[in-house]
Amino acid sequence: MMENKPRVLIVDDVSSNIHMLMSMLKENYILSAATNGAKALELATKHPKPDIILLDILMPEMDGYEVLTKLRDNKSTINIPVVFITSIEDESQLKIKADDFICKPFSKNIIMEKIDKNLKLGMKKENRDYSKGLDIMKDEIKKTILVIDDSPENIQVMIEVLKVNYTVSVATSGKKALDILSSGLEPDLILLDVIMPGMDGYELCEILKENPDYKSIPIIFVTILENEQDIVRGFELGAVDYVVKPIEPIVLNARIKTHLRLKDFQDKLIEDIKQKDELLLNQSKMAVLGEMFENITHQWKQPLSSISVSTSGIKVEKEHEILTDDRLMNFIDSIDLSVKHLTQTIDDFKSFVVNDTKQHKFNLKDIVNKTIKLLQIKFKSENILIETQLDDVEITNYQNDLIQVLMNILSNAFEALFQKPGEKQITINLFVEDKFVCIEIRDNAGGISDGCIDKIFEKYFTTKKEKEGSGVGLYMSKQIIDERLNGKIEACNKGNGACFKIYLPL
């Protein structure tokens, strides 16, 4: 099985960077590494050659630009995709363009997305010519257009119009189109006839726009219908444009070109947003790690003090020759208990640091109690009482992501209760509701103001003073729940405080 994995060559003069990348990628790829340009060029030509190269730019003696130029000048390595690893944020600042670049700091998801994207493009690189290290296309990689029409005459006309500039695939019915798409075709645009037997264009368009795999593909209706009602219906279903039969080649080409360009802009924007959200997610997790580490250091004070007392006691009593076997065993038992406590806190911390790459079955009650334990010192310092009513419910999901969300919400509750006079209380309920399990977290800090409650999950929105909060904690919590945990989160006021409800599928 291992031999079927793509081969990735990592080139970086900093060993820690190589180890970090290897740790991220080892499950999905066959990895090799070079710490200088000369070794990279040797490994790139050695059989079996890498399928893709991750290349640092700033290296002594031979930098990444020179390595890339030599790779492009060598016929045996000319088609290997190269992705720069760089601190440069703007691609226009690069002296020579590689196939892609990744800006530091980066995450595992961003790295893997870039690798997979460029591996696919690498299969089409026979048409590329790299002259003097510059990525110049001899023939532009053709976009793919799927033509769906039940009329052979119409299909032939559109193929003749499009075949020079595009790769054209054809389906003669809605069902055949769905079969082609499900078999792996990824068209850049769809030309869809409206009037077809069985499944008409409107019905097929609706099906495609409801499927997350296809909904972003631009659809242009090809129709003989020109009345306003039919045109509006197509737009309401998600089409981006329409052309009228008989086909006018100039008009068809112009509209296709426009919508493919818009699609490229949209894809770039979506990718930029995903990368920025990934960085925000990592920043949010680092903030949670910092909070956990702070609490762990507080939790360690007591057991470390106990160990110190026990070892001092053993030493003093031994020096005064009064150390009995019973006293020694008592000291050892005390040390053993303290060590177990230290080990448990380390295990809790370590299990959160490791990324969840797979979903696991776990008891939600245990996860809630574990999160409370990680923050208990902080809450005790402010005399905040935490009351729980937790059902035993098992689910399969990403438990570390859930811990991160719970810590964000509980930390916000702590800040709302900080220095509040009188009784301070957080109530956590866990119960099953329909096909979901609900985690309800309430405080008695006065609630969320009416002007803020509808914006509470927006990016960068915060009710804290300037420099006290980034406004990404709850935003990222919602992103994690929606996209990773497949659930939903709601905020409201209940009683005399704020209430957050997390719904997760059973």
Buried (B, 14 or more C-beta within 10 A) or exposed (E): EEEEBBBBBBBBBEEEBBEBBBEBBEEBBBBBBBBBBEBBBEBBBEEEBBBBBBBBBBBEEBBBBBBBBBBBEBEEBBBBBBBBBBEBEEEEEBEBBBBBBBBEEBBBBBBBBBBEBBBEBBEEBEEBEBEEBEBEEEEEEBBBBBBBBBBEEBBEBBBEBBEEBBBBBBBBBBEBBBEBBEEEEEBBBBBBBBBBEEBBBBEBBEBBBEEEEBEEBBBBBBBEBEEEEBBEBBEEBBBBBBBBBEBEEEEBBEBBBEBBEEBEEEEEEEBEEEBEBBBBBBBBBEBBBEBBEEBBEEBBEEBBEBBEBBEEBBEEBEEEEEBEEEBBEEBEEBBEBBEEBBEEBEEBBEEBEEBBEEBEEBBBBEBBBBBBBBBBBBBEEEEBEBEEEBEEBEBEBBBBBBBBBBBBBBBBBBBBBEEBEEEBBBBBBBEEEEEBBBBBBBBBBEBBEEEBBEEBBEBEBBBEEEEEBBBBBBBBBBBBBEEBBEBBBBBEBBEEBBBBBBBBEE
